[in-house]
Amino acid sequence: MSNGQWYPPEWPDRIRALAAGTLTPATPRRAATVMLLRDAVSGGLEVHMLRRRTSMAFAAGAYAYPGGGVDPRDDDRQVRWAGPALAVWAGRLGVPEKDAQAIVCAAVRETFEEAGVLLAGPTPDSVVDDTTGADWQADRQALIGRDLSFAEFLQRRGLVLRSDLLGAWARWITPEFEPRRYDTWFFAAALPAGQRTSDDSSEADRTVWIGPERAASAYDQGELTMMPPTIATLRTLQEYVTARAALDGAAGRDLTPVLAQARFEDGELVLSWPGHDEFTKHIASGATGQTGGTNR
């Protein structure tokens, strides 16, 4: 493998099964992930990334951003809301209002669960400045265990969800040949003043703040493993030098869903992501796993 592209060895066989009609695609689950940004002390932009534990069933060992699937309770109408109206978010995300709330709530909830950072405050124009206390951690664990819904958490603490602190960035759908599929909206957000990230995520064995250029270079050299959506969104961050500039640029990002395509061509299986030629793989007929795949 010439770079750090995550490429499960079972993909070729699953793609062939899909083409033969013996594999039924799973329905994608709605999900959200957040590129948490900050301005580096030495200048430039940094993004928070987690390395998924090797025991994880999906993308084990890959670097990713905080995120996860929508909780069925994330569309609870009790959520106190600040920022663009649900109708505006629905138009931006391309979904009904109820789904828009669930996706935005999932983004904020998962960022708190996985990174300990909370995009909410006691008023529509404020944000909490410290989430490190034992009581905060107890609530965080209750959310992770699904013993507490996000709406209940916000209501109990008298907090307003700050949707205006998020910028919708991209949308990627897991390929049809993957057993675990997600329809994932990527967001950008700046680390709130006074808060700091936590390194005790149950799904990660390492967390880092890293410049997009440095992370992309490490991927190119095969030092960091990433899924296509992660490295693709990471590369788009390289044009920004501050978190504010990135958030201002979010409004112009294209949210057309990216879905991998597989086809047979000249005896090869060709796997591609429309608009992202760097991920194209050519798999020789009969080959399996990484030994049969090449990028060109």
PyMOL commands that set and color helices and strands:
alter all, ss='L'
color gray80, all
select helices_A, chain A and resi 11-20+72-75+86-93+97-115+134-144+150-157+163-165+212-220+228-237+243-250+290-292
alter helices_A, ss='H'
color red, helices_A
select strands_A, chain A and resi 29-39+45-52+63-64+67-69+81-82+120-121+160-162+167-173+182-190+204-210+258-259+261-265+268-273+276-284+293-295
alter strands_A, ss='S'
color yellow, strands_A
deselect
rebuild
show_as cartoon
